[in-house]
Amino acid sequence: MTSLSMPVIGRPRRAGTAVLLVVVTLVLAWLTAGLLWVRGWSEPARGAALLLPPGVFTISTCVYLWWSQLRRRPVAFEVRDGAFVVPPADHLSAAFAASVLAASTVSAGILLFHRPDDPPVWPVAIWYPCLALTAALFLLRLLMRARGAGRMLLRPEGLLITYGYGVREIPWEAVAAGPPRTAQVIEPKLRIGRPDLVRTTGLARRGAVKAFLPTSESWVRREFLIDAINYYLAVPAARVSIGTPEGYEHLRRVLRA
């Protein structure tokens, strides 16, 4: 990574991993205890052991997710590998995955609390699909995290955008209009004038006339990214300096960042 004189993104690689590992460890320890030791306990003790920890897990992880969403995103790119890199918001993906895993323990706790020899109660059955859904969502979030969903590269030749389901490579010449800065949308969109120039992998739609920027999954200020993209669309001569320290200093001066 190129060392620059101005502030860059102060973010450890794969941020949030420690929190995610702690949550996974606690959930596995609780689940193991519930399967091996709690069956023979009295009903009040079983209820405390199986129903209280999921509530604590869920509340704690939701508070962490809320705090992670409140953090101010930096007005900066990483400069390396010949590109301006927008890293994924790893701490956000970890917080979301942890909260989903914690939510799954609510379903698991109710199912463990219900003894096999207890009379069947129809509401208990609905927790099975709830458990399956939250477990599947947790695995999906882990997969998206592993793919680096939200990572974007601004390069001299164009944009490289990573989604949870694929990658889209968009040359500057393919973009008909940049993302509007004033649009009140979560994910700003590019209008594609030459879909035939766009390359995609995975499940990313081919031939699309619009491409959204996954700013909710990215660790950068949304307005800064939009302004940078629109600047390079408006000034093609400046694209050659993308990915260099000099080009980054020039961009920040132009955008007054």
Disulfide bonds with the S-S distance in Angstrom:
none
